[in-house]
Amino acid sequence: MFFYKIEGNPFTADMHYMHKAMAPIDYPTTKADIISKIGDEKIRVGHDAYTSVADLVSPLKKESYGCACEFYCSLFANLYKE
Amino acid sequence: MNIGNFYALHGKIETEALSVVVSQFAPKSAANWDQIDENVDQIIARMDQAAAGFPGFDLFVSPECAFQGYHAGKWSEFLLDIDGPQVQRVKDKCKELNVWGIFNPWIKPKDGRFCDNTAILVNNEGEIVHEYVKMNPWTPGEPTQAGSACGVADGPKGAKIGIIICADGDYPEIWREAAVNGANVIVRVSHYMAPFDRAMQITNKAGAYCNQVYVVSCNTAGMDEYYNYFGESCIYNPDGTEIIQAPTGIPYVIKADLYPGIIDHMRKQAVHANPMYTYRYRGASNPDDDGYGQPNMPYNAYKY
């Protein structure tokens, strides 16, 4: 979904848009809280591709995050799953 | 301030300014009680100077050994009582000026042990709210008993203050211990002499950067019968960059306004450069570890 899986003309601003969307989130927080607050936000993940925050966050194994680093580690771990 | 973090730091930061005055000077190497009193006079005078020069400041920091110096032959004859008149004078001065203070009396423990190299945090009511016994005495030349904990105390303006003493700072684990215990400001008082001037700067900067914490360093400046104490007291940002540094070897006062709430905010909201999380959850972004990382502690240095 993110740029590292796109060949040819990679789109590299996906995490920029994701982090912009995460701006209202204060930590500690939960997966449910993130989805409740910004789950419908559309994240541009390709030149002509979008997905929702809920689609990105729902699969994460962890349900709560003490800090932003913990959330993003969970997010990255999931992004790299085949 | 936020160097090393790729990601924007989101959220509203609410913090008060902690106005810190660091006063570097040299005590006499006391060989009698009159000289102890003269050293206390000097501490008091420096506090008055701070009030005159920096109206409204919150926290006064003085060097290690400021009460007694370190007389090579006689220091152990002039240990203080934590409840004694010398310590009481600085407590009273804190109350009078309505400021907090950090001081370093070498204490004769009431249980009969030899000596504790003790740093105290006094609040603006003149009460000792935190005592720290140096965990890494400068052995073999400093035969005090090593302390067993590096606690953190609530200070003014949102500060969570950890105190370490001189040679403590040469050991990375004590910085980490203070930070893990919640310190957003680590104060290092010292009686550090040449040729360790560069070492003090390096370790202070590393302590700040590696633990995402303000570092306030107050060192003796002057000479005694043995050494040149280089001063160079300094205050560092949590990315290890310098806010201000005092000159070499002369009495001097530096002051800076710190924002402890920023540290607390960074530890919650920072994506990268969040060592207090990442050191405990190594590799947490690895898909096989699924956000949990490797929770075991593999370092033999921490398991001996």
Chai-1 contact restraints between the chains, C-beta under 6 A:
chainA,res_idxA,chainB,res_idxB,connection_type,confidence,min_distance_angstrom,max_distance_angstrom,comment,restraint_id
A,H19,B,Y7,contact,1.0,0.0,6.0,A-B,restraint_1
A,A23,B,H10,contact,1.0,0.0,6.0,A-B,restraint_2
A,D26,B,G11,contact,1.0,0.0,6.0,A-B,restraint_3
A,Y27,B,K268,contact,1.0,0.0,6.0,A-B,restraint_4
A,K61,B,D290,contact,1.0,0.0,6.0,A-B,restraint_5
A,K61,B,G291,contact,1.0,0.0,6.0,A-B,restraint_6
A,K62,B,G291,contact,1.0,0.0,6.0,A-B,restraint_7
A,C67,B,K268,contact,1.0,0.0,6.0,A-B,restraint_8
A,C67,B,Y277,contact,1.0,0.0,6.0,A-B,restraint_9
A,A68,B,Q269,contact,1.0,0.0,6.0,A-B,restraint_10
A,A68,B,V271,contact,1.0,0.0,6.0,A-B,restraint_11
A,C69,B,V271,contact,1.0,0.0,6.0,A-B,restraint_12
A,C69,B,N274,contact,1.0,0.0,6.0,A-B,restraint_13
A,C69,B,Y277,contact,1.0,0.0,6.0,A-B,restraint_14
A,E70,B,Y277,contact,1.0,0.0,6.0,A-B,restraint_15
A,Y72,B,V271,contact,1.0,0.0,6.0,A-B,restraint_16
A,C73,B,A284,contact,1.0,0.0,6.0,A-B,restraint_17
A,C73,B,S285,contact,1.0,0.0,6.0,A-B,restraint_18
A,C73,B,G291,contact,1.0,0.0,6.0,A-B,restraint_19
A,S74,B,G291,contact,1.0,0.0,6.0,A-B,restraint_20
A,F76,B,S285,contact,1.0,0.0,6.0,A-B,restraint_21
A,A77,B,S285,contact,1.0,0.0,6.0,A-B,restraint_22
A,A77,B,P287,contact,1.0,0.0,6.0,A-B,restraint_23
A,A77,B,D290,contact,1.0,0.0,6.0,A-B,restraint_24
A,A77,B,G291,contact,1.0,0.0,6.0,A-B,restraint_25
A,Y80,B,P287,contact,1.0,0.0,6.0,A-B,restraint_26
A,K81,B,P287,contact,1.0,0.0,6.0,A-B,restraint_27
